[in-house]
Amino acid sequence: MGNIVERLTSLDYFIVIAYLIILIIIGYRASFSKKKNNDETLFLANKSLNWSSIGFNMWGTNVGPSMLLAFASIGYSTGIVAVNFDWYAFIFLFLLAIVFAPKYLAAKVSTMPEFMGNRYGDSTQNILAWYALVKILISWLSLGLFAGGFLVRQILGIPMWQSVTVLVAFAGLFTFFGGLKAIAKVNVFQMILLIAVSLSLMLLGLNKVGGLSALYQKTPHHFWNLIQPASDPKYPWYAILLGYPVAAVAFFCTDQSMVQSVLGAKNLKQGQLGVSFIGWLKILSLPLFIGTGILCYVLFPGLKDPNEAYMTMVTNLFPPGMNGLVIVVLIAVLVGTIGSSLNSLSTVFTMDIYVKKINPQASNKQIIRIGRWAVVAGCIFAVVVVLAIDNIKGLNLFDVFQSVLGFIAPPLSVVFLLTVFWKRTTRKAVNFTLSIGSILSLGVGVTYLWILPSDKYTFWPHYLMLSFFIFAGLMIIAILISLLDRSPSIYTVNEEHQANIEKPAKSVWISWIALAIVMVALYLFFNGH
């Protein structure tokens, strides 16, 4: 991988410098706009985001460096099956847009813990706030930064502490000064750049292979099936069908880093169209990410490590003068993910802990100052954790942690689904699921990965099915607690919030129906090969 540095030309360096200058100008203009008013906050972009900003920002938050590498790696090894994790998501994005978003915006909340606190009280808001902070710090910030730092170290050959410090400082600057507005503006530019560079790589690869029909002929035909048989050891159809929704509901409908862009929408219509837009953008995962791995399978068979598929394509196909664009794209996906994570961390800490518990009378100026200090603290914490992870030898910690974090999803999915769809849900059920349920879920995850690892003990089901079983178990327990509670504390409908809930506009329905038709057609086309 490191030979990309040796191939850099003056043009490459010019491209990287020009990109950084453009990025800083966009961030500066978003951060120091003359139109600022006294009520503007760091967290929700002063409710100014339109559908394109929301879609690109959510996609930028979702597309990290691990996606570039992992999707190409899975494409190289198994074909297009991993695109399920992006295409199947349209159902849960629809759930966010049509079911969750109207309730979030009607309640005029800044965070997910605040939304639950409105319904079940301070105890629930407290539990969920600390839960969200730990989740953002570990799953988004530390692991995202570790993946990025690892990649930058491989490409540029600089020590881990230098690569992560520069990356987090760069992303942190946008968040510190401009908050969500700056991150959203920057992400629009960066995602357009990502599409252009990744598409160029795909077209260069296709040209070398001899076109789409040649690619199809030179790969195993099962590579082109989205639905794999139940006997498939890696991605059986039932595991994706049942297990993926558990993580998808938690990720797309309840995760602060993903939902925050929708909370910053100008209005509900822009929020719903923005969520639809990310559904359309996710269709590009096949040509932009997975396709690169499949092309690498044909052009460079026999790689020792499939994880090298993406960089193998880059270093062998891009001519001198274009390698700078690759470095630019890697910086782009890192800044997008880390910046959004820092903004979410800052929002949850400031609004759910500082304002709620420490200083309820805080002025807007004080709130913004605390939010900025939370960004600085998040940067420092993330760097320390990444360096600690990097110093532990002998474990593929990135993969291990990613798997563990999959077990965080069931309690969140249970709580939010019950809250929105079943008014009889009680505070005891919610608090039990978020506290004891999380301990049970993570306990199973630790047992699955370390104590009785699945590669040695064959009695374990597929990890996606394990996530589904935990979800089903917690759902049954939460329902029973609610039904058996003799003095239930349930959500009393807030008439003002209820009156604020809007119905989707006609254009929103047209966008979602068109997306559903396209997705069904794609699933029919990519099967039976």
C-alpha positions in Angstrom: 0.0 0.0 0.0 2.8 2.4 0.9 4.0 2.7 -2.7 1.4 5.3 -3.4 3.6 8.0 -1.8 6.5 7.1 -4.1 4.2 7.7 -7.1 3.1 11.2 -6.0 3.9 14.0 -8.5 3.8 17.8 -8.2 0.3 17.6 -9.6 -0.8 15.3 -6.7 0.6 17.6 -4.1 -1.2 20.5 -5.8 -4.5 18.6 -5.8 -4.2 17.9 -2.1 -3.4 21.5 -1.2 -6.1 22.9 -3.4 -8.7 20.5 -1.8 -7.6 21.5 1.7 -7.9 25.2 0.8 -11.4 24.8 -0.8 -12.5 22.8 2.3 -11.3 25.5 4.7 -13.0 28.2 2.6 -16.4 26.3 2.7 -16.1 25.7 6.4 -15.1 29.3 7.1 -18.1 30.7 5.1 -20.5 28.3 6.9 -19.0 29.0 10.3 -18.7 32.8 10.1 -21.7 33.8 8.1 -22.8 37.4 8.4 -26.4 36.3 8.8 -25.9 34.9 12.2 -28.6 35.7 14.8 -28.7 35.6 18.5 -30.7 32.3 18.6 -28.3 30.4 16.4 -26.9 27.3 18.0 -23.9 25.1 17.2 -25.9 21.9 17.1 -28.8 22.1 14.6 -27.5 24.5 11.9 -30.1 27.0 13.0 -32.7 24.7 11.3 -31.4 25.7 7.9 -30.6 22.4 6.2 -32.3 21.5 2.9 -32.8 18.0 1.5 -29.5 17.8 -0.4 -27.5 18.9 2.6 -29.3 16.4 4.8 -28.8 13.5 2.3 -25.2 14.2 1.6 -24.4 14.8 5.3 -26.1 11.5 6.4 -24.2 9.7 3.7 -21.0 11.4 4.6 -21.5 10.3 8.2 -22.3 6.7 7.1 -19.4 6.3 4.6 -16.2 5.9 6.6 -12.8 4.6 5.6 -13.8 1.2 6.8 -16.6 1.1 4.2 -14.2 1.8 1.3 -12.0 -1.1 2.5 -14.6 -3.5 3.8 -17.0 -3.3 0.8 -14.1 -3.7 -1.7 -12.8 -6.7 0.4 -16.2 -8.4 0.5 -16.8 -7.7 -3.2 -13.4 -9.4 -3.9 -14.3 -12.4 -1.7 -18.0 -13.0 -2.2 -19.4 -10.6 -4.8 -22.4 -8.2 -4.3 -24.0 -9.8 -1.3 -22.7 -7.0 1.0 -24.7 -4.4 -0.9 -27.7 -5.7 1.1 -26.4 -3.6 4.0 -27.0 -0.5 2.0 -30.0 -1.4 -0.3 -32.1 -3.2 2.4 -31.7 0.0 4.4 -34.3 1.9 2.4 -37.1 0.3 4.4 -35.6 1.6 7.7 -34.8 5.0 6.2 -38.5 5.1 5.2 -39.4 4.3 8.8 -37.2 7.3 9.9 -38.7 9.7 7.4 -42.4 8.8 7.7 -42.8 7.5 11.3 -40.0 8.8 13.5 -39.0 12.2 11.9 -42.5 13.8 12.2 -42.5 12.9 16.0 -38.9 14.2 16.5 -39.6 17.5 14.7 -43.0 18.0 16.3 -41.4 17.6 19.8 -38.7 20.2 18.8 -35.9 18.2 20.4 -32.2 18.5 19.9 -31.3 15.0 20.9 -32.7 11.4 21.1 -32.3 11.3 25.0 -34.4 14.5 25.1 -37.1 12.9 23.0 -37.3 9.9 25.4 -37.0 12.2 28.4 -40.1 14.1 27.3 -42.0 10.8 27.3 -40.7 8.9 30.3 -39.0 11.5 32.5 -35.5 12.4 33.7 -34.4 8.9 34.7 -34.8 7.7 31.1 -33.1 10.8 29.6 -30.2 10.3 32.0 -29.7 6.6 31.1 -30.0 7.2 27.4 -27.7 10.3 27.5 -24.8 8.4 29.0 -25.5 5.4 26.8 -25.4 7.7 23.7 -22.1 9.3 24.9 -20.3 6.0 25.3 -21.7 4.8 22.0 -20.5 7.9 20.1 -17.1 7.9 21.8 -16.4 4.2 21.1 -18.2 3.2 18.0 -18.1 6.5 16.0 -15.1 8.4 17.2 -12.5 6.0 18.5 -13.1 3.2 16.0 -13.6 5.5 13.0 -10.4 7.3 13.9 -8.5 4.1 14.4 -9.5 2.8 11.0 -8.6 6.1 9.4 -5.3 6.4 11.3 -4.4 2.9 10.4 -5.1 3.6 6.7 -3.2 6.9 6.7 -0.3 5.2 8.4 -0.2 2.5 5.7 -0.4 5.0 2.8 1.9 7.8 4.1 4.1 5.8 6.4 3.8 8.2 9.3 3.3 7.2 13.0 -0.2 6.5 14.3 -0.1 9.4 16.8 0.7 11.9 14.1 -1.9 10.6 11.6 -4.8 10.5 14.2 -3.8 13.9 15.7 -3.9 15.6 12.4 -7.1 13.9 11.3 -9.1 14.7 14.5 -7.7 18.2 14.7 -8.8 18.9 11.2 -12.3 17.5 11.7 -12.5 19.1 15.1 -11.9 22.6 13.7 -15.0 22.5 11.5 -17.1 21.2 14.4 -15.6 23.7 17.0 -16.3 26.8 14.9 -19.2 25.9 12.7 -21.1 22.9 14.2 -23.6 21.0 12.1 -23.9 23.7 9.5 -20.2 23.7 8.6 -20.0 19.9 8.7 -23.1 19.6 6.4 -21.8 22.2 3.9 -18.4 20.5 3.8 -19.9 17.1 3.4 -21.9 18.1 0.3 -18.6 19.0 -1.4 -16.8 15.9 -0.1 -19.4 13.4 -1.2 -19.6 14.8 -4.7 -15.8 14.4 -4.8 -16.1 10.8 -3.5 -18.5 9.9 -6.2 -16.3 11.4 -9.0 -13.1 9.7 -7.8 -14.7 6.3 -7.1 -16.6 6.3 -10.4 -13.3 7.1 -12.2 -11.7 4.1 -10.6 -14.6 1.9 -11.6 -14.5 3.1 -15.2 -10.7 2.6 -15.4 -11.2 -1.0 -14.1 -14.1 -1.7 -16.5 -12.0 -0.5 -19.4 -9.1 -2.8 -18.4 -11.4 -5.8 -18.0 -13.2 -5.2 -21.3 -16.6 -4.0 -20.2 -19.5 -5.2 -18.1 -20.2 -8.3 -20.1 -16.6 -9.4 -19.9 -16.7 -8.7 -16.1 -19.8 -10.9 -15.8 -18.2 -13.8 -17.8 -15.0 -13.7 -15.8 -16.6 -13.9 -12.3 -18.5 -16.8 -10.6 -22.2 -16.2 -11.4 -23.2 -16.5 -7.7 -21.2 -13.2 -7.2 -24.2 -11.4 -8.8 -26.9 -12.7 -6.4 -28.1 -10.5 -3.5 -29.9 -13.4 -1.8 -27.6 -16.3 -0.9 -28.9 -19.8 0.1 -29.5 -20.7 3.7 -26.4 -22.9 3.5 -24.1 -20.0 2.8 -21.7 -19.7 5.8 -21.1 -16.0 5.6 -24.4 -14.3 4.6 -27.4 -16.7 4.5 -30.6 -15.0 3.4 -32.4 -15.5 6.7 -29.6 -13.9 8.8 -29.8 -10.7 6.7 -33.6 -10.7 6.5 -34.1 -11.0 10.3 -30.8 -9.8 11.8 -30.0 -6.7 9.8 -33.2 -4.8 10.7 -32.2 -4.9 14.4 -29.0 -2.9 13.8 -30.7 -0.8 11.0 -33.5 0.5 13.3 -30.9 1.5 15.9 -28.6 3.0 13.4 -30.8 4.9 11.1 -33.8 5.8 13.3 -32.3 6.4 16.8 -28.6 7.2 16.4 -27.8 10.8 17.2 -25.0 11.0 14.6 -27.4 9.9 11.8 -30.6 11.6 13.0 -29.1 15.0 13.8 -29.1 16.1 10.2 -32.9 15.6 10.1 -33.3 17.5 13.3 -31.5 20.5 11.6 -33.9 20.5 8.6 -35.7 23.7 7.6 -39.0 21.8 7.8 -40.4 18.2 7.9 -40.7 18.1 4.1 -37.0 18.9 3.6 -36.1 16.3 6.3 -38.1 13.6 4.7 -36.8 14.3 1.2 -33.3 14.4 2.6 -33.7 10.9 4.1 -35.1 9.7 0.7 -32.1 11.2 -1.0 -29.6 9.1 1.1 -31.7 6.1 0.0 -31.0 7.0 -3.6 -27.3 7.7 -2.9 -27.0 4.2 -1.3 -27.7 2.6 -4.7 -24.3 3.9 -5.7 -22.6 1.5 -3.2 -22.5 -1.2 -5.9 -20.6 0.7 -8.6 -18.5 2.9 -6.2 -17.4 0.4 -3.5 -18.4 -3.2 -4.1 -17.7 -3.1 -7.9 -14.1 -2.0 -7.2 -13.6 -5.3 -5.2 -15.2 -7.5 -8.0 -13.0 -5.8 -10.6 -9.9 -6.4 -8.4 -10.9 -10.2 -8.3 -10.6 -10.3 -12.1 -7.6 -8.0 -12.6 -5.5 -9.1 -9.6 -6.5 -12.6 -8.5 -4.8 -14.3 -5.6 -4.4 -11.4 -3.2 -3.0 -12.6 0.1 -5.4 -10.2 2.0 -8.7 -9.2 0.4 -8.6 -6.0 2.5 -5.9 -4.7 0.1 -8.4 -4.8 -2.8 -9.2 -1.1 -2.8 -5.6 0.1 -2.5 -4.4 -2.5 -5.0 -6.8 -1.0 -7.6 -5.8 2.5 -6.7 -2.0 2.0 -6.9 -2.2 0.0 -10.2 -4.9 1.9 -12.2 -4.7 5.6 -11.4 -2.1 7.3 -13.5 0.4 9.8 -12.0 -1.4 13.0 -11.1 -4.5 11.2 -9.8 -3.1 9.6 -6.7 -3.6 12.9 -4.9 -7.3 12.5 -5.5 -7.2 9.2 -3.5 -5.6 10.8 -0.5 -8.2 13.6 -0.8 -11.1 11.1 -0.8 -9.7 9.3 2.2 -9.4 12.6 4.1 -13.0 13.4 2.9 -14.6 10.3 4.3 -12.7 10.7 7.6 -13.6 14.3 8.1 -17.2 13.6 7.3 -17.5 10.7 9.9 -15.4 12.2 12.6 -16.9 15.7 12.3 -20.5 14.5 12.5 -19.5 12.3 15.5 -17.9 15.2 17.4 -21.0 17.4 16.7 -23.3 14.7 18.0 -21.1 14.1 21.1 -21.1 17.8 21.8 -24.9 18.1 21.4 -25.8 15.2 23.7 -23.3 16.3 26.5 -24.4 20.0 26.3 -28.1 19.6 26.0 -28.8 16.4 28.0 -26.2 16.7 30.8 -24.9 20.3 31.1 -28.2 22.2 30.4 -30.5 19.5 32.0 -28.4 18.8 35.1 -25.7 21.3 35.7 -26.9 24.7 34.5 -30.6 24.8 33.5 -30.4 28.6 33.2 -27.5 28.7 30.8 -27.5 31.4 28.2 -27.0 30.6 24.5 -23.5 31.9 24.7 -22.7 29.6 27.6 -24.3 26.6 25.8 -22.1 27.2 22.7 -19.0 27.6 24.8 -19.6 24.3 26.6 -20.4 22.6 23.3 -17.1 23.7 21.9 -15.2 22.4 25.0 -17.0 19.1 24.6 -15.6 18.9 21.1 -12.1 19.5 22.4 -12.5 16.9 25.1 -13.9 14.4 22.6 -10.9 14.9 20.3 -8.4 14.3 23.1 -10.3 11.2 24.4 -10.5 9.7 20.9 -6.8 10.1 20.3 -5.9 8.6 23.7 -8.2 5.5 23.0 -6.9 5.0 19.5 -3.2 5.1 20.7 -4.2 2.6 23.5 -5.8 0.3 21.0 -2.8 0.6 18.7 -0.4 -0.5 21.5 -2.2 -3.8 22.1 -0.6 -6.4 19.9 -1.9 -9.8 18.7 -5.6 -8.9 18.2 -7.5 -7.7 15.2 -9.1 -5.2 17.5 -10.9 -3.2 14.9 -12.9 -6.3 13.7 -13.5 -7.4 17.3 -14.8 -4.0 18.4 -17.0 -3.7 15.4 -18.6 -7.0 16.2 -19.1 -6.1 19.9 -20.8 -2.9 18.9 -23.3 -4.9 16.9 -24.7 -6.0 20.3 -25.5 -2.5 21.3 -28.3 -2.3 18.8 -31.1 -4.6 20.3 -32.0 -2.5 23.4 -32.2 0.7 21.4 -34.3 -0.8 18.7 -36.7 -2.4 21.3 -37.1 0.9 23.3 -37.7 3.2 20.3 -40.0 0.8 18.4 -42.2 0.3 21.5 -42.2 4.0 22.3 -43.5 5.0 18.9 -45.8 2.1 18.1 -47.2 1.1 21.6 -48.6 3.7 23.9 -48.9 1.2 26.8 -45.1 1.0 27.1 -44.0 1.9 30.7 -41.0 3.8 32.1 -40.0 0.6 34.0 -39.9 -1.4 30.8 -37.8 1.3 29.0 -35.3 1.8 31.8 -35.0 -2.0 32.3 -34.3 -2.5 28.6 -31.7 0.3 28.4 -29.9 -0.7 31.6 -30.2 -4.4 32.4 -31.0 -5.3 28.7 -27.8 -3.6 27.5 -25.7 -5.5 30.1 -27.3 -8.8 28.9 -26.8 -7.9 25.2 -23.2 -6.9 25.6 -22.6 -9.9 27.9 -23.7 -12.2 25.2 -21.5 -10.3 22.7 -18.4 -10.6 24.9 -19.1 -14.4 25.4 -19.6 -14.9 21.7 -16.3 -13.1 20.8 -13.9 -13.9 23.7 -15.1 -16.4 26.3 -16.6 -19.0 24.0 -15.5 -17.7 20.6 -17.6 -18.8 17.7 -14.7 -20.1 15.6 -14.0 -22.8 18.3 -17.6 -23.4 19.6 -19.9 -24.3 16.7 -23.2 -24.2 18.7 -23.5 -20.4 18.1 -25.9 -19.2 15.5 -24.9 -16.6 12.9 -24.1 -13.3 14.7 -26.9 -11.5 12.9 -29.3 -14.1 14.1 -27.9 -13.8 17.6 -28.7 -10.1 17.5 -32.2 -10.9 16.4 -32.7 -13.4 19.2 -31.5 -10.9 21.8 -33.9 -8.3 20.2 -36.9 -10.7 20.3 -36.1 -11.7 23.9 -35.8 -8.1 25.1 -39.0 -7.1 23.3 -41.0 -9.9 25.0 -39.5 -8.9 28.4 -40.3 -5.2 27.9 -43.9 -6.0 26.9 -44.4 -8.3 29.9 -43.0 -5.7 32.3 -45.4 -3.1 30.8 -48.4 -5.4 31.1 -47.6 -6.6 34.6 -46.7 -3.1 36.0 -49.4 -2.5 38.7 -48.6 1.3 38.9 -47.6 2.0 35.3 -45.9 5.3 34.4 -46.8 5.6 30.7 -46.4 8.4 28.2 -49.2 10.9 28.4 -49.8 12.4 25.0 -48.5 16.0 24.7 -51.3 17.8 22.9 -49.0 20.5 21.6 -46.5 18.0 20.2 -49.4 15.9 18.7 -50.8 19.0 17.0 -47.4 19.8 15.5 -47.2 16.4 13.7 -47.5 17.0 10.0 -48.5 14.6 7.2 -46.0 13.9 4.4 -46.3 16.1 1.3 -47.2 14.7 -2.1 -43.6 15.1 -3.3 -42.3 13.1 -0.4 -44.6 10.2 -1.2 -43.6 10.3 -4.9 -39.9 10.2 -4.0 -40.4 7.2 -1.7 -42.7 5.3 -4.0 -40.2 5.8 -6.9 -37.3 4.6 -4.6 -39.3 1.5 -3.6 -40.0 0.6 -7.2 -36.3 0.9 -8.1 -35.2 -1.1 -5.1 -37.6 -4.0 -5.9 -36.5 -4.0 -9.5 -32.8 -4.1 -8.4 -33.5 -7.1 -6.1 -35.3 -8.9 -8.9 -32.5 -8.2 -11.4 -29.7 -9.3 -9.1 -30.9 -12.8 -8.3 -31.1 -16.1 -10.0 -27.6 -15.8 -11.7 
